Amino acid sequence: MNDASPEPGSAESSPEPREPSREPLGSRLRSHIGWWLGVASALIGIVAFVLTRYESDAPAFGVWQDQVNSVCQQEIPSIGPKMEEATGSFVEMDEKSDPAQSERDAVSDKLEATGGAFLHLAGSWRALEKPDDHQDGVKNLIRAASDLGNSYGAVAYAVSRNEDTEQLITEQLGHHRLLAIEVQALKLEQCQELVGKPEDW
């Protein structure tokens, strides 16, 4: 009687189970890229929603202009006379061949007071809440006022020590002009009355 069982190794033996076919690398990469793109799109949507929901509290540029002009209106009665008095006393002293030290000190004090007034002006502008636009112009305006105030201080120091002031006066006039340029660029009409126009310097 023949045994129906196949011999080991015969062609009729059952094949070993094969490893399941793997998904091609390109398909897997495409699926991952698609997933990340979906996540990125969702994040962009969330950020856009947050930005539109929570708007900046910074004042509009027009509001800031009004505030700066208001500061200038308040400072005109103080800065204007100080600047005229300091300039007039300096010119009068400079025309003398050998002014007394007491006169030099008096002129120095007036120049120092004028410089302090411009530094106070810059500080008042700096204290205002800044608009989101024209940020560079706002920074340049404040820096120009501060530089002008410091230039008056430098001249005051030189006068009190009987040092040459020609170069310092030239630099001071340049700072006046730069401040006038920034004021004009930002269309601060009331401040223009205080600092003049660029061509005035």
C-alpha positions as CSV (number, residue, x, y, z in Angstrom):
1,M,0.0,0.0,0.0
2,N,1.5,3.3,-1.1
3,D,1.8,6.1,1.4
4,A,0.0,9.2,0.1
5,S,2.2,11.5,2.2
6,P,4.7,13.3,0.0
7,E,8.3,12.8,0.7
8,P,10.1,15.6,2.4
9,G,11.6,18.0,-0.1
10,S,9.3,16.8,-2.9
11,A,7.7,19.3,-5.2
12,E,4.3,18.7,-3.6
13,S,5.5,20.0,-0.1
14,S,3.6,23.3,1.0
15,P,5.7,26.5,0.4
16,E,6.9,28.5,3.4
17,P,4.9,31.7,4.0
18,R,6.2,34.8,2.3
19,E,6.9,38.2,3.9
20,P,4.2,40.7,3.1
21,S,5.2,43.1,0.3
22,R,6.3,46.5,1.6
23,E,4.8,49.9,0.5
24,P,7.2,51.7,-1.9
25,L,9.4,54.4,-0.3
26,G,8.0,57.1,-2.6
27,S,4.4,56.4,-1.5
28,R,5.4,56.6,2.2
29,L,7.3,59.8,1.7
30,R,4.3,61.4,-0.1
31,S,2.0,60.4,2.7
32,H,4.3,61.9,5.3
33,I,4.7,65.1,3.3
34,G,1.0,65.4,2.9
35,W,0.5,65.0,6.6
36,W,3.1,67.7,7.5
37,L,1.5,70.1,4.9
38,G,-1.8,69.5,6.6
39,V,-0.4,70.3,10.0
40,A,1.3,73.5,8.7
41,S,-1.9,74.7,7.0
42,A,-3.8,74.2,10.3
43,L,-1.1,76.1,12.2
44,I,-1.2,79.0,9.7
45,G,-4.9,79.2,10.1
46,I,-4.7,79.3,13.9
47,V,-2.0,82.1,13.8
48,A,-4.1,84.1,11.3
49,F,-7.1,83.7,13.6
50,V,-5.2,84.9,16.7
51,L,-3.7,87.9,14.8
52,T,-7.1,89.0,13.7
53,R,-8.7,88.4,17.0
54,Y,-6.0,90.2,19.1
55,E,-5.2,93.4,17.3
56,S,-2.4,95.7,18.4
57,D,-3.2,98.2,21.1
58,A,-0.7,100.7,19.6
59,P,-2.2,104.1,18.6
60,A,-2.9,105.0,15.0
61,F,-0.2,107.1,13.4
62,G,-2.6,110.1,13.2
63,V,-3.3,109.8,17.0
64,W,0.4,109.8,17.7
65,Q,1.0,112.8,15.5
66,D,-1.6,114.7,17.5
67,Q,0.0,113.8,20.7
68,V,3.5,114.8,19.6
69,N,2.2,118.1,18.2
70,S,0.5,118.7,21.6
71,V,3.8,118.2,23.3
72,C,5.5,120.7,21.0
73,Q,2.7,123.3,21.7
74,Q,3.4,122.9,25.4
75,E,7.1,123.2,25.0
76,I,7.2,126.2,22.6
77,P,6.9,128.8,25.4
78,S,9.8,127.2,27.2
79,I,12.2,126.1,24.5
80,G,11.8,129.1,22.2
81,P,12.9,131.8,24.6
82,K,15.7,129.7,26.0
83,M,17.1,129.0,22.5
84,E,16.9,132.7,21.6
85,E,18.5,133.9,24.8
86,A,21.3,131.3,24.6
87,T,22.1,132.2,21.0
88,G,22.0,135.9,21.6
89,S,24.2,135.8,24.6
90,F,26.7,133.6,22.9
91,V,26.9,135.9,19.9
92,E,27.4,138.9,22.1
93,M,30.2,137.1,24.1
94,D,31.9,135.8,21.0
95,E,32.2,139.3,19.6
96,K,34.4,140.3,22.6
97,S,38.1,139.7,22.5
98,D,38.5,138.6,26.0
99,P,35.1,138.0,27.8
100,A,35.2,137.6,31.6
101,Q,34.9,134.2,33.1
102,S,31.6,135.2,34.8
103,E,30.2,136.1,31.4
104,R,31.4,132.8,30.0
105,D,29.7,130.9,32.8
106,A,26.4,132.8,32.3
107,V,26.4,132.0,28.6
108,S,27.3,128.4,29.4
109,D,24.4,128.1,31.8
110,K,21.9,129.4,29.2
111,L,23.3,126.9,26.6
112,E,23.0,124.1,29.2
113,A,19.4,125.1,29.9
114,T,18.5,125.0,26.2
115,G,20.1,121.6,25.8
116,G,18.2,120.3,28.8
117,A,15.0,121.6,27.3
118,F,15.6,119.6,24.1
119,L,16.4,116.5,26.1
120,H,13.2,117.0,28.0
121,L,11.3,117.3,24.7
122,A,12.9,114.0,23.5
123,G,12.0,112.3,26.8
124,S,8.3,113.5,26.4
125,W,8.2,112.0,22.9
126,R,9.8,108.8,24.1
127,A,7.2,108.4,26.8
128,L,4.4,108.4,24.3
129,E,3.1,105.0,23.1
130,K,4.5,104.4,19.6
131,P,2.4,103.6,16.5
132,D,3.1,100.3,14.7
133,D,3.9,102.2,11.5
134,H,6.7,104.8,10.8
135,Q,8.8,103.2,13.6
136,D,12.1,104.2,12.0
137,G,10.9,107.8,11.6
138,V,9.8,107.9,15.2
139,K,13.1,106.6,16.5
140,N,15.0,109.0,14.3
141,L,12.9,111.9,15.6
142,I,13.6,111.1,19.2
143,R,17.3,110.5,18.5
144,A,17.6,113.8,16.7
145,A,16.1,115.8,19.6
146,S,18.4,114.0,22.0
147,D,21.5,114.6,19.9
148,L,20.6,118.3,19.6
149,G,20.2,118.6,23.4
150,N,23.6,116.9,23.9
151,S,25.2,119.2,21.3
152,Y,24.1,122.3,23.4
153,G,25.7,120.7,26.4
154,A,29.0,120.2,24.5
155,V,29.0,123.9,23.5
156,A,28.2,125.0,27.0
157,Y,31.1,123.0,28.4
158,A,33.5,124.4,25.8
159,V,32.4,128.0,26.5
160,S,32.9,127.6,30.3
161,R,36.4,126.3,29.7
162,N,37.3,129.0,27.1
163,E,37.8,126.3,24.4
164,D,37.3,126.7,20.7
165,T,33.6,126.2,19.8
166,E,33.6,126.7,16.0
167,Q,33.4,123.0,15.2
168,L,30.9,122.3,18.0
169,I,28.6,125.1,16.7
170,T,28.8,123.7,13.2
171,E,27.7,120.3,14.6
172,Q,25.0,121.9,16.6
173,L,23.5,123.6,13.5
174,G,23.6,120.2,11.8
175,H,21.6,118.6,14.6
176,H,19.1,121.4,14.3
177,R,18.7,120.7,10.6
178,L,18.4,116.9,11.2
179,L,15.6,117.4,13.8
180,A,13.8,119.8,11.4
181,I,14.1,117.1,8.6
182,E,12.6,114.4,10.8
183,V,9.8,116.7,12.0
184,Q,9.0,117.6,8.4
185,A,9.1,114.0,7.2
186,L,6.6,113.0,9.9
187,K,4.4,116.0,9.1
188,L,4.4,117.4,12.6
189,E,3.2,120.9,11.8
190,Q,3.2,122.3,15.4
191,C,6.7,120.9,16.0
192,Q,7.8,122.6,12.8
193,E,6.9,125.9,14.5
194,L,9.3,125.0,17.3
195,V,12.3,123.7,15.4
196,G,12.0,125.5,12.1
197,K,12.4,124.1,8.6
198,P,15.5,122.3,7.3
199,E,16.5,125.3,5.1
200,D,16.5,127.5,8.2
201,W,19.6,125.8,9.4
